[in-house]
Amino acid sequence: MKAKKKDMNNEQEKTSLWLPCPKCGARSKIKIYEDTVLLHFPLYCTKCKKETKLGVIKFKIVVSDEPDA
Ligand SMILES: [Zn+2]
């Protein structure tokens, strides 16, 4: 059995990435960097045709959809 280390192997994706739709995973046209910080950002997905409010910090995407807005 081989001991496979599971650490960050996507070096190239560390610098920037296209913000994915948290609902369907489709890539948006919003590019984010490691130091990009978004708060309640309205991401419009052309696939779902829906707007999702989300926050981004250090490539961590947090959906901030309010249930009853
Ligand atoms: Zn979507």
N, CA, C, O and the ligand as a Tripos MOL2 file, in Angstrom:
@<TRIPOS>MOLECULE
protein
  277   275    70     0     0
PROTEIN
NO_CHARGES

@<TRIPOS>ATOM
      1 N           0.8560   -1.2110    0.0000 N.3       1 MET1
      2 CA          0.0000    0.0000    0.0000 C.3       1 MET1
      3 C           0.8880    1.2570    0.0000 C.2       1 MET1
      4 O           1.8100    1.3980    0.8040 O.2       1 MET1
      5 N           0.5790    2.1260   -0.9040 N.am      2 LYS2
      6 CA          1.3930    3.3440   -0.9980 C.3       2 LYS2
      7 C           0.8370    4.4320   -0.0890 C.2       2 LYS2
      8 O          -0.3680    4.6770   -0.0350 O.2       2 LYS2
      9 N           1.7250    5.0500    0.5980 N.am      3 ALA3
     10 CA          1.3250    6.1670    1.4550 C.3       3 ALA3
     11 C           1.2710    7.4390    0.6170 C.2       3 ALA3
     12 O           2.2910    8.0010    0.2190 O.2       3 ALA3
     13 N           0.0590    7.8580    0.3740 N.am      4 LYS4
     14 CA         -0.0870    9.0600   -0.4590 C.3       4 LYS4
     15 C          -0.3590   10.2780    0.4030 C.2       4 LYS4
     16 O          -1.3260   10.3330    1.1630 O.2       4 LYS4
     17 N           0.4990   11.2200    0.2620 N.am      5 LYS5
     18 CA          0.3020   12.4560    1.0200 C.3       5 LYS5
     19 C          -0.7140   13.3260    0.2980 C.2       5 LYS5
     20 O          -0.6410   13.5380   -0.9120 O.2       5 LYS5
     21 N          -1.6350   13.8080    1.0600 N.am      6 LYS6
     22 CA         -2.6690   14.6360    0.4400 C.3       6 LYS6
     23 C          -2.5090   16.0910    0.8630 C.2       6 LYS6
     24 O          -3.2570   16.5980    1.7000 O.2       6 LYS6
     25 N          -1.5510   16.7290    0.2860 N.am      7 ASP7
     26 CA         -1.4260   18.1570    0.5730 C.3       7 ASP7
     27 C          -1.6820   18.9580   -0.7000 C.2       7 ASP7
     28 O          -2.0060   18.3930   -1.7450 O.2       7 ASP7
     29 N          -1.5380   20.2260   -0.6070 N.am      8 MET8
     30 CA         -1.8800   21.0900   -1.7310 C.3       8 MET8
     31 C          -1.0000   20.8030   -2.9490 C.2       8 MET8
     32 O           0.1830   21.1410   -2.9870 O.2       8 MET8
     33 N          -1.6080   20.1840   -3.9130 N.am      9 ASN9
     34 CA         -0.8520   19.8900   -5.1250 C.3       9 ASN9
     35 C          -1.2340   20.7980   -6.2950 C.2       9 ASN9
     36 O          -0.6390   20.7390   -7.3710 O.2       9 ASN9
     37 N          -2.2180   21.6170   -6.0580 N.am     10 ASN10
     38 CA         -2.6120   22.5520   -7.1040 C.3      10 ASN10
     39 C          -1.9170   23.8980   -6.9070 C.2      10 ASN10
     40 O          -2.5560   24.9130   -6.6300 O.2      10 ASN10
     41 N          -0.6420   23.8800   -7.0530 N.am     11 GLU11
     42 CA          0.1540   25.0930   -6.8530 C.3      11 GLU11
     43 C          -0.3390   26.2580   -7.7020 C.2      11 GLU11
     44 O          -0.4210   27.3960   -7.2380 O.2      11 GLU11
     45 N          -0.6610   25.9530   -8.9440 N.am     12 GLN12
     46 CA         -1.0260   27.0250   -9.8630 C.3      12 GLN12
     47 C          -2.3730   27.6760   -9.5220 C.2      12 GLN12
     48 O          -2.6410   28.8150   -9.9030 O.2      12 GLN12
     49 N          -3.1810   26.9550   -8.8230 N.am     13 GLU13
     50 CA         -4.4860   27.5150   -8.4900 C.3      13 GLU13
     51 C          -4.4470   28.3590   -7.2210 C.2      13 GLU13
     52 O          -5.4660   28.8880   -6.7780 O.2      13 GLU13
     53 N          -3.2900   28.4700   -6.6620 N.am     14 LYS14
     54 CA         -3.1820   29.2350   -5.4200 C.3      14 LYS14
     55 C          -3.1950   30.7380   -5.6590 C.2      14 LYS14
     56 O          -3.5810   31.5240   -4.7940 O.2      14 LYS14
     57 N          -2.7670   31.1090   -6.8400 N.am     15 THR15
     58 CA         -2.6580   32.5360   -7.0940 C.3      15 THR15
     59 C          -3.9940   33.1770   -7.4630 C.2      15 THR15
     60 O          -4.3300   34.2550   -6.9720 O.2      15 THR15
     61 N          -4.7430   32.5160   -8.3180 N.am     16 SER16
     62 CA         -6.0340   33.0720   -8.7050 C.3      16 SER16
     63 C          -6.9670   31.9640   -9.1650 C.2      16 SER16
     64 O          -6.5270   30.8960   -9.5920 O.2      16 SER16
     65 N          -8.2430   32.2330   -9.0720 N.am     17 LEU17
     66 CA         -9.2120   31.2820   -9.6030 C.3      17 LEU17
     67 C         -10.4960   31.9930   -9.9940 C.2      17 LEU17
     68 O         -10.7740   33.1130   -9.5640 O.2      17 LEU17
     69 N         -11.2670   31.3070  -10.8210 N.am     18 TRP18
     70 CA        -12.5500   31.8690  -11.2240 C.3      18 TRP18
     71 C         -13.5800   31.4580  -10.1860 C.2      18 TRP18
     72 O         -13.7200   30.2860   -9.8340 O.2      18 TRP18
     73 N         -14.2690   32.4320   -9.7280 N.am     19 LEU19
     74 CA        -15.2550   32.1860   -8.6900 C.3      19 LEU19
     75 C         -16.3550   31.2480   -9.1870 C.2      19 LEU19
     76 O         -17.0640   31.5840  -10.1350 O.2      19 LEU19
     77 N         -16.5060   30.0920   -8.5700 N.am     20 PRO20
     78 CA        -17.5480   29.1730   -9.0210 C.3      20 PRO20
     79 C         -18.8960   29.4840   -8.3760 C.2      20 PRO20
     80 O         -18.9660   30.0210   -7.2710 O.2      20 PRO20
     81 N         -19.9530   29.1380   -9.0850 N.am     21 CYS21
     82 CA        -21.2880   29.2980   -8.5280 C.3      21 CYS21
     83 C         -21.4390   28.2750   -7.4040 C.2      21 CYS21
     84 O         -21.2310   27.0820   -7.6270 O.2      21 CYS21
     85 N         -21.7980   28.7230   -6.2010 N.am     22 PRO22
     86 CA        -21.9250   27.7710   -5.0870 C.3      22 PRO22
     87 C         -23.0900   26.8060   -5.2540 C.2      22 PRO22
     88 O         -23.1670   25.7940   -4.5580 O.2      22 PRO22
     89 N         -23.9850   27.1150   -6.1670 N.am     23 LYS23
     90 CA        -25.1570   26.2450   -6.3460 C.3      23 LYS23
     91 C         -24.9330   25.1580   -7.3810 C.2      23 LYS23
     92 O         -25.2490   23.9930   -7.1390 O.2      23 LYS23
     93 N         -24.3920   25.5280   -8.5260 N.am     24 CYS24
     94 CA        -24.2110   24.5240   -9.5710 C.3      24 CYS24
     95 C         -22.7440   24.2710   -9.8950 C.2      24 CYS24
     96 O         -22.4170   23.3200  -10.6050 O.2      24 CYS24
     97 N         -21.8790   25.1030   -9.3850 N.am     25 GLY25
     98 CA        -20.4530   24.8940   -9.6010 C.3      25 GLY25
     99 C         -19.9340   25.4490  -10.9200 C.2      25 GLY25
    100 O         -18.7590   25.2890  -11.2490 O.2      25 GLY25
    101 N         -20.8080   26.0970  -11.6660 N.am     26 ALA26
    102 CA        -20.3770   26.6760  -12.9380 C.3      26 ALA26
    103 C         -19.4310   27.8510  -12.6940 C.2      26 ALA26
    104 O         -19.5990   28.6290  -11.7550 O.2      26 ALA26
    105 N         -18.4640   27.9490  -13.5450 N.am     27 ARG27
    106 CA        -17.4790   28.9990  -13.3860 C.3      27 ARG27
    107 C         -18.0450   30.3390  -13.8250 C.2      27 ARG27
    108 O         -18.6090   30.4680  -14.9120 O.2      27 ARG27
    109 N         -17.8870   31.3120  -12.9790 N.am     28 SER28
    110 CA        -18.3510   32.6440  -13.3280 C.3      28 SER28
    111 C         -17.2190   33.4140  -13.9950 C.2      28 SER28
    112 O         -16.1300   32.8870  -14.2190 O.2      28 SER28
    113 N         -17.5010   34.6470  -14.2990 N.am     29 LYS29
    114 CA        -16.4560   35.4660  -14.9230 C.3      29 LYS29
    115 C         -15.7790   36.3510  -13.9030 C.2      29 LYS29
    116 O         -15.0990   37.3170  -14.2470 O.2      29 LYS29
    117 N         -15.9730   36.0110  -12.6580 N.am     30 ILE30
    118 CA        -15.3550   36.7770  -11.5850 C.3      30 ILE30
    119 C         -14.0720   36.0750  -11.1530 C.2      30 ILE30
    120 O         -14.0770   34.9170  -10.7380 O.2      30 ILE30
    121 N         -13.0210   36.7890  -11.2630 N.am     31 LYS31
    122 CA        -11.7290   36.2290  -10.8840 C.3      31 LYS31
    123 C         -11.3660   36.7090   -9.4860 C.2      31 LYS31
    124 O         -11.5040   37.8860   -9.1520 O.2      31 LYS31
    125 N         -10.9040   35.7760   -8.6910 N.am     32 ILE32
    126 CA        -10.4960   36.1530   -7.3430 C.3      32 ILE32
    127 C          -9.0540   35.7310   -7.0830 C.2      32 ILE32
    128 O          -8.5540   34.7480   -7.6290 O.2      32 ILE32
    129 N          -8.4280   36.4980   -6.2480 N.am     33 TYR33
    130 CA         -7.0610   36.2100   -5.8430 C.3      33 TYR33
    131 C          -7.0450   35.8370   -4.3670 C.2      33 TYR33
    132 O          -8.0400   35.9470   -3.6500 O.2      33 TYR33
    133 N          -5.8800   35.3990   -3.9560 N.am     34 GLU34
    134 CA         -5.7830   34.9680   -2.5610 C.3      34 GLU34
    135 C          -6.0960   36.1070   -1.5890 C.2      34 GLU34
    136 O          -6.6210   35.8860   -0.4980 O.2      34 GLU34
    137 N          -5.7630   37.3200   -2.0070 N.am     35 ASP35
    138 CA         -6.0060   38.4730   -1.1320 C.3      35 ASP35
    139 C          -7.3190   39.1750   -1.4500 C.2      35 ASP35
    140 O          -7.5880   40.2660   -0.9470 O.2      35 ASP35
    141 N          -8.1380   38.5390   -2.2910 N.am     36 THR36
    142 CA         -9.4440   39.1310   -2.6140 C.3      36 THR36
    143 C         -10.4240   38.8850   -1.4740 C.2      36 THR36
    144 O         -10.5740   37.7650   -0.9850 O.2      36 THR36
    145 N         -11.0740   39.9430   -1.0760 N.am     37 VAL37
    146 CA        -12.0690   39.8260   -0.0130 C.3      37 VAL37
    147 C         -13.3900   40.3750   -0.5250 C.2      37 VAL37
    148 O         -13.4740   41.5320   -0.9370 O.2      37 VAL37
    149 N         -14.4070   39.5510   -0.4970 N.am     38 LEU38
    150 CA        -15.7310   39.9800   -0.9200 C.3      38 LEU38
    151 C         -16.7020   39.7850    0.2300 C.2      38 LEU38
    152 O         -16.5940   38.8410    1.0130 O.2      38 LEU38
    153 N         -17.6360   40.6890    0.3090 N.am     39 LEU39
    154 CA        -18.6330   40.5810    1.3590 C.3      39 LEU39
    155 C         -20.0120   40.8530    0.7650 C.2      39 LEU39
    156 O         -20.2550   41.9210    0.2040 O.2      39 LEU39
    157 N         -20.8950   39.8940    0.8910 N.am     40 HIS40
    158 CA        -22.2450   39.9730    0.3260 C.3      40 HIS40
    159 C         -22.1880   40.3380   -1.1500 C.2      40 HIS40
    160 O         -22.9170   41.2070   -1.6290 O.2      40 HIS40
    161 N         -21.3170   39.6620   -1.8400 N.am     41 PHE41
    162 CA        -21.1570   39.9370   -3.2550 C.3      41 PHE41
    163 C         -22.2440   39.2290   -4.0630 C.2      41 PHE41
    164 O         -22.3980   38.0120   -3.9550 O.2      41 PHE41
    165 N         -22.9960   39.9730   -4.8680 N.am     42 PRO42
    166 CA        -24.0510   39.3340   -5.6580 C.3      42 PRO42
    167 C         -23.4760   38.6770   -6.9120 C.2      42 PRO42
    168 O         -23.2040   39.3440   -7.9100 O.2      42 PRO42
    169 N         -23.3020   37.3950   -6.8420 N.am     43 LEU43
    170 CA        -22.7750   36.6500   -7.9800 C.3      43 LEU43
    171 C         -23.9240   36.1570   -8.8420 C.2      43 LEU43
    172 O         -24.7700   35.3770   -8.4040 O.2      43 LEU43
    173 N         -23.9300   36.6250  -10.0590 N.am     44 TYR44
    174 CA        -24.9840   36.1820  -10.9620 C.3      44 TYR44
    175 C         -24.4840   35.0110  -11.7940 C.2      44 TYR44
    176 O         -23.4760   35.1150  -12.4940 O.2      44 TYR44
    177 N         -25.1920   33.9090  -11.7090 N.am     45 CYS45
    178 CA        -24.8150   32.7270  -12.4600 C.3      45 CYS45
    179 C         -25.6450   32.6560  -13.7250 C.2      45 CYS45
    180 O         -26.8740   32.7040  -13.6890 O.2      45 CYS45
    181 N         -24.9490   32.5400  -14.8410 N.am     46 THR46
    182 CA        -25.6510   32.4880  -16.1280 C.3      46 THR46
    183 C         -26.2820   31.1200  -16.3600 C.2      46 THR46
    184 O         -27.1520   30.9620  -17.2170 O.2      46 THR46
    185 N         -25.8410   30.1460  -15.5960 N.am     47 LYS47
    186 CA        -26.3760   28.7990  -15.7420 C.3      47 LYS47
    187 C         -27.6700   28.6340  -14.9490 C.2      47 LYS47
    188 O         -28.6770   28.1590  -15.4730 O.2      47 LYS47
    189 N         -27.6280   29.0320  -13.6850 N.am     48 CYS48
    190 CA        -28.8410   28.9580  -12.8530 C.3      48 CYS48
    191 C         -29.7770   30.1280  -13.1270 C.2      48 CYS48
    192 O         -30.9690   30.0700  -12.8240 O.2      48 CYS48
    193 N         -29.2250   31.1810  -13.6990 N.am     49 LYS49
    194 CA        -29.9350   32.4450  -13.8780 C.3      49 LYS49
    195 C         -30.4110   32.9860  -12.5280 C.2      49 LYS49
    196 O         -31.5080   33.5280  -12.3860 O.2      49 LYS49
    197 N         -29.5460   32.8130  -11.5730 N.am     50 LYS50
    198 CA        -29.8850   33.2730  -10.2360 C.3      50 LYS50
    199 C         -28.7230   34.0460   -9.6420 C.2      50 LYS50
    200 O         -27.5600   33.8580   -9.9980 O.2      50 LYS50
    201 N         -29.0860   34.9060   -8.7370 N.am     51 GLU51
    202 CA        -28.0840   35.6990   -8.0620 C.3      51 GLU51
    203 C         -27.8690   35.1240   -6.6700 C.2      51 GLU51
    204 O         -28.8250   34.8920   -5.9300 O.2      51 GLU51
    205 N         -26.6290   34.9000   -6.3260 N.am     52 THR52
    206 CA        -26.3110   34.3810   -5.0120 C.3      52 THR52
    207 C         -25.3770   35.3490   -4.3150 C.2      52 THR52
    208 O         -24.3460   35.7450   -4.8580 O.2      52 THR52
    209 N         -25.7470   35.7140   -3.1330 N.am     53 LYS53
    210 CA        -24.8720   36.5920   -2.3680 C.3      53 LYS53
    211 C         -23.8550   35.7390   -1.6340 C.2      53 LYS53
    212 O         -24.1950   34.7940   -0.9230 O.2      53 LYS53
    213 N         -22.6220   36.0970   -1.8280 N.am     54 LEU54
    214 CA        -21.5870   35.3200   -1.1630 C.3      54 LEU54
    215 C         -20.4390   36.1940   -0.6810 C.2      54 LEU54
    216 O         -20.2690   37.3410   -1.0940 O.2      54 LEU54
    217 N         -19.6880   35.6150    0.1830 N.am     55 GLY55
    218 CA        -18.5090   36.2870    0.6990 C.3      55 GLY55
    219 C         -17.2900   35.4430    0.3890 C.2      55 GLY55
    220 O         -17.3520   34.2140    0.3770 O.2      55 GLY55
    221 N         -16.1920   36.1130    0.1400 N.am     56 VAL56
    222 CA        -14.9520   35.3950   -0.1670 C.3      56 VAL56
    223 C         -13.8180   35.9890    0.6470 C.2      56 VAL56
    224 O         -13.6200   37.2040    0.6870 O.2      56 VAL56
    225 N         -13.0960   35.1180    1.2790 N.am     57 ILE57
    226 CA        -11.8710   35.5290    1.9480 C.3      57 ILE57
    227 C         -10.8710   34.3820    1.8730 C.2      57 ILE57
    228 O         -11.1420   33.2580    2.2950 O.2      57 ILE57
    229 N          -9.7230   34.7020    1.3270 N.am     58 LYS58
    230 CA         -8.6480   33.7070    1.1590 C.3      58 LYS58
    231 C          -9.1230   32.4430    0.4510 C.2      58 LYS58
    232 O          -8.8360   31.3260    0.8820 O.2      58 LYS58
    233 N          -9.8520   32.6400   -0.6400 N.am     59 PHE59
    234 CA        -10.3700   31.5440   -1.4640 C.3      59 PHE59
    235 C         -11.4510   30.7300   -0.7690 C.2      59 PHE59
    236 O         -11.8830   29.7000   -1.2860 O.2      59 PHE59
    237 N         -11.8820   31.1790    0.3820 N.am     60 LYS60
    238 CA        -12.9410   30.4600    1.0750 C.3      60 LYS60
    239 C         -14.2550   31.1530    0.7260 C.2      60 LYS60
    240 O         -14.4290   32.3470    0.9720 O.2      60 LYS60
    241 N         -15.1690   30.3850    0.1530 N.am     61 ILE61
    242 CA        -16.4340   30.9570   -0.2870 C.3      61 ILE61
    243 C         -17.5310   30.6520    0.7220 C.2      61 ILE61
    244 O         -17.7850   29.4990    1.0690 O.2      61 ILE61
    245 N         -18.1650   31.7060    1.1760 N.am     62 VAL62
    246 CA        -19.2330   31.5570    2.1530 C.3      62 VAL62
    247 C         -20.5030   32.1440    1.5620 C.2      62 VAL62
    248 O         -20.5410   33.3210    1.2030 O.2      62 VAL62
    249 N         -21.5330   31.3320    1.4610 N.am     63 VAL63
    250 CA        -22.8010   31.8030    0.9180 C.3      63 VAL63
    251 C         -23.5460   32.5710    1.9970 C.2      63 VAL63
    252 O         -23.7650   32.0760    3.1020 O.2      63 VAL63
    253 N         -23.9210   33.7710    1.6550 N.am     64 SER64
    254 CA        -24.6130   34.6130    2.6310 C.3      64 SER64
    255 C         -26.0190   34.9500    2.1590 C.2      64 SER64
    256 O         -26.4940   36.0770    2.3040 O.2      64 SER64
    257 N         -26.6670   33.9510    1.5940 N.am     65 ASP65
    258 CA        -28.0400   34.1410    1.1090 C.3      65 ASP65
    259 C         -29.0000   34.3110    2.2720 C.2      65 ASP65
    260 O         -29.0620   33.4900    3.1860 O.2      65 ASP65
    261 N         -29.7350   35.3910    2.2050 N.am     66 GLU66
    262 CA        -30.7270   35.5820    3.2570 C.3      66 GLU66
    263 C         -32.0210   34.8820    2.8470 C.2      66 GLU66
    264 O         -32.5250   35.1170    1.7490 O.2      66 GLU66
    265 N         -32.5590   34.0340    3.7040 N.am     67 PRO67
    266 CA        -33.7670   33.2650    3.3570 C.3      67 PRO67
    267 C         -34.9660   34.1520    3.0410 C.2      67 PRO67
    268 O         -35.6990   33.8950    2.0860 O.2      67 PRO67
    269 N         -35.1620   35.1810    3.8340 N.am     68 ASP68
    270 CA        -36.2740   36.0670    3.5760 C.3      68 ASP68
    271 C         -35.7970   37.5130    3.4530 C.2      68 ASP68
    272 O         -35.7850   38.2760    4.4190 O.2      68 ASP68
    273 N         -35.4150   37.8490    2.2590 N.am     69 ALA69
    274 CA        -34.9050   39.1890    2.0100 C.3      69 ALA69
    275 C         -36.0130   40.1000    1.4910 C.2      69 ALA69
    276 O         -35.7700   41.2770    1.2240 O.2      69 ALA69
    277 ZN        -25.1030   28.3570  -10.8880 Zn       70 ZN70
@<TRIPOS>BOND
     1     1     2 1
     2     2     3 1
     3     3     4 2
     4     3     5 am
     5     5     6 1
     6     6     7 1
     7     7     8 2
     8     7     9 am
     9     9    10 1
    10    10    11 1
    11    11    12 2
    12    11    13 am
    13    13    14 1
    14    14    15 1
    15    15    16 2
    16    15    17 am
    17    17    18 1
    18    18    19 1
    19    19    20 2
    20    19    21 am
    21    21    22 1
    22    22    23 1
    23    23    24 2
    24    23    25 am
    25    25    26 1
    26    26    27 1
    27    27    28 2
    28    27    29 am
    29    29    30 1
    30    30    31 1
    31    31    32 2
    32    31    33 am
    33    33    34 1
    34    34    35 1
    35    35    36 2
    36    35    37 am
    37    37    38 1
    38    38    39 1
    39    39    40 2
    40    39    41 am
    41    41    42 1
    42    42    43 1
    43    43    44 2
    44    43    45 am
    45    45    46 1
    46    46    47 1
    47    47    48 2
    48    47    49 am
    49    49    50 1
    50    50    51 1
    51    51    52 2
    52    51    53 am
    53    53    54 1
    54    54    55 1
    55    55    56 2
    56    55    57 am
    57    57    58 1
    58    58    59 1
    59    59    60 2
    60    59    61 am
    61    61    62 1
    62    62    63 1
    63    63    64 2
    64    63    65 am
    65    65    66 1
    66    66    67 1
    67    67    68 2
    68    67    69 am
    69    69    70 1
    70    70    71 1
    71    71    72 2
    72    71    73 am
    73    73    74 1
    74    74    75 1
    75    75    76 2
    76    75    77 am
    77    77    78 1
    78    78    79 1
    79    79    80 2
    80    79    81 am
    81    81    82 1
    82    82    83 1
    83    83    84 2
    84    83    85 am
    85    85    86 1
    86    86    87 1
    87    87    88 2
    88    87    89 am
    89    89    90 1
    90    90    91 1
    91    91    92 2
    92    91    93 am
    93    93    94 1
    94    94    95 1
    95    95    96 2
    96    95    97 am
    97    97    98 1
    98    98    99 1
    99    99   100 2
   100    99   101 am
   101   101   102 1
   102   102   103 1
   103   103   104 2
   104   103   105 am
   105   105   106 1
   106   106   107 1
   107   107   108 2
   108   107   109 am
   109   109   110 1
   110   110   111 1
   111   111   112 2
   112   111   113 am
   113   113   114 1
   114   114   115 1
   115   115   116 2
   116   115   117 am
   117   117   118 1
   118   118   119 1
   119   119   120 2
   120   119   121 am
   121   121   122 1
   122   122   123 1
   123   123   124 2
   124   123   125 am
   125   125   126 1
   126   126   127 1
   127   127   128 2
   128   127   129 am
   129   129   130 1
   130   130   131 1
   131   131   132 2
   132   131   133 am
   133   133   134 1
   134   134   135 1
   135   135   136 2
   136   135   137 am
   137   137   138 1
   138   138   139 1
   139   139   140 2
   140   139   141 am
   141   141   142 1
   142   142   143 1
   143   143   144 2
   144   143   145 am
   145   145   146 1
   146   146   147 1
   147   147   148 2
   148   147   149 am
   149   149   150 1
   150   150   151 1
   151   151   152 2
   152   151   153 am
   153   153   154 1
   154   154   155 1
   155   155   156 2
   156   155   157 am
   157   157   158 1
   158   158   159 1
   159   159   160 2
   160   159   161 am
   161   161   162 1
   162   162   163 1
   163   163   164 2
   164   163   165 am
   165   165   166 1
   166   166   167 1
   167   167   168 2
   168   167   169 am
   169   169   170 1
   170   170   171 1
   171   171   172 2
   172   171   173 am
   173   173   174 1
   174   174   175 1
   175   175   176 2
   176   175   177 am
   177   177   178 1
   178   178   179 1
   179   179   180 2
   180   179   181 am
   181   181   182 1
   182   182   183 1
   183   183   184 2
   184   183   185 am
   185   185   186 1
   186   186   187 1
   187   187   188 2
   188   187   189 am
   189   189   190 1
   190   190   191 1
   191   191   192 2
   192   191   193 am
   193   193   194 1
   194   194   195 1
   195   195   196 2
   196   195   197 am
   197   197   198 1
   198   198   199 1
   199   199   200 2
   200   199   201 am
   201   201   202 1
   202   202   203 1
   203   203   204 2
   204   203   205 am
   205   205   206 1
   206   206   207 1
   207   207   208 2
   208   207   209 am
   209   209   210 1
   210   210   211 1
   211   211   212 2
   212   211   213 am
   213   213   214 1
   214   214   215 1
   215   215   216 2
   216   215   217 am
   217   217   218 1
   218   218   219 1
   219   219   220 2
   220   219   221 am
   221   221   222 1
   222   222   223 1
   223   223   224 2
   224   223   225 am
   225   225   226 1
   226   226   227 1
   227   227   228 2
   228   227   229 am
   229   229   230 1
   230   230   231 1
   231   231   232 2
   232   231   233 am
   233   233   234 1
   234   234   235 1
   235   235   236 2
   236   235   237 am
   237   237   238 1
   238   238   239 1
   239   239   240 2
   240   239   241 am
   241   241   242 1
   242   242   243 1
   243   243   244 2
   244   243   245 am
   245   245   246 1
   246   246   247 1
   247   247   248 2
   248   247   249 am
   249   249   250 1
   250   250   251 1
   251   251   252 2
   252   251   253 am
   253   253   254 1
   254   254   255 1
   255   255   256 2
   256   255   257 am
   257   257   258 1
   258   258   259 1
   259   259   260 2
   260   259   261 am
   261   261   262 1
   262   262   263 1
   263   263   264 2
   264   263   265 am
   265   265   266 1
   266   266   267 1
   267   267   268 2
   268   267   269 am
   269   269   270 1
   270   270   271 1
   271   271   272 2
   272   271   273 am
   273   273   274 1
   274   274   275 1
   275   275   276 2
@<TRIPOS>SUBSTRUCTURE
     1 MET1         2 RESIDUE 1 A MET
     2 LYS2         6 RESIDUE 1 A LYS
     3 ALA3        10 RESIDUE 1 A ALA
     4 LYS4        14 RESIDUE 1 A LYS
     5 LYS5        18 RESIDUE 1 A LYS
     6 LYS6        22 RESIDUE 1 A LYS
     7 ASP7        26 RESIDUE 1 A ASP
     8 MET8        30 RESIDUE 1 A MET
     9 ASN9        34 RESIDUE 1 A ASN
    10 ASN10       38 RESIDUE 1 A ASN
    11 GLU11       42 RESIDUE 1 A GLU
    12 GLN12       46 RESIDUE 1 A GLN
    13 GLU13       50 RESIDUE 1 A GLU
    14 LYS14       54 RESIDUE 1 A LYS
    15 THR15       58 RESIDUE 1 A THR
    16 SER16       62 RESIDUE 1 A SER
    17 LEU17       66 RESIDUE 1 A LEU
    18 TRP18       70 RESIDUE 1 A TRP
    19 LEU19       74 RESIDUE 1 A LEU
    20 PRO20       78 RESIDUE 1 A PRO
    21 CYS21       82 RESIDUE 1 A CYS
    22 PRO22       86 RESIDUE 1 A PRO
    23 LYS23       90 RESIDUE 1 A LYS
    24 CYS24       94 RESIDUE 1 A CYS
    25 GLY25       98 RESIDUE 1 A GLY
    26 ALA26      102 RESIDUE 1 A ALA
    27 ARG27      106 RESIDUE 1 A ARG
    28 SER28      110 RESIDUE 1 A SER
    29 LYS29      114 RESIDUE 1 A LYS
    30 ILE30      118 RESIDUE 1 A ILE
    31 LYS31      122 RESIDUE 1 A LYS
    32 ILE32      126 RESIDUE 1 A ILE
    33 TYR33      130 RESIDUE 1 A TYR
    34 GLU34      134 RESIDUE 1 A GLU
    35 ASP35      138 RESIDUE 1 A ASP
    36 THR36      142 RESIDUE 1 A THR
    37 VAL37      146 RESIDUE 1 A VAL
    38 LEU38      150 RESIDUE 1 A LEU
    39 LEU39      154 RESIDUE 1 A LEU
    40 HIS40      158 RESIDUE 1 A HIS
    41 PHE41      162 RESIDUE 1 A PHE
    42 PRO42      166 RESIDUE 1 A PRO
    43 LEU43      170 RESIDUE 1 A LEU
    44 TYR44      174 RESIDUE 1 A TYR
    45 CYS45      178 RESIDUE 1 A CYS
    46 THR46      182 RESIDUE 1 A THR
    47 LYS47      186 RESIDUE 1 A LYS
    48 CYS48      190 RESIDUE 1 A CYS
    49 LYS49      194 RESIDUE 1 A LYS
    50 LYS50      198 RESIDUE 1 A LYS
    51 GLU51      202 RESIDUE 1 A GLU
    52 THR52      206 RESIDUE 1 A THR
    53 LYS53      210 RESIDUE 1 A LYS
    54 LEU54      214 RESIDUE 1 A LEU
    55 GLY55      218 RESIDUE 1 A GLY
    56 VAL56      222 RESIDUE 1 A VAL
    57 ILE57      226 RESIDUE 1 A ILE
    58 LYS58      230 RESIDUE 1 A LYS
    59 PHE59      234 RESIDUE 1 A PHE
    60 LYS60      238 RESIDUE 1 A LYS
    61 ILE61      242 RESIDUE 1 A ILE
    62 VAL62      246 RESIDUE 1 A VAL
    63 VAL63      250 RESIDUE 1 A VAL
    64 SER64      254 RESIDUE 1 A SER
    65 ASP65      258 RESIDUE 1 A ASP
    66 GLU66      262 RESIDUE 1 A GLU
    67 PRO67      266 RESIDUE 1 A PRO
    68 ASP68      270 RESIDUE 1 A ASP
    69 ALA69      274 RESIDUE 1 A ALA
    70 ZN70       277 GROUP 0 **** ****
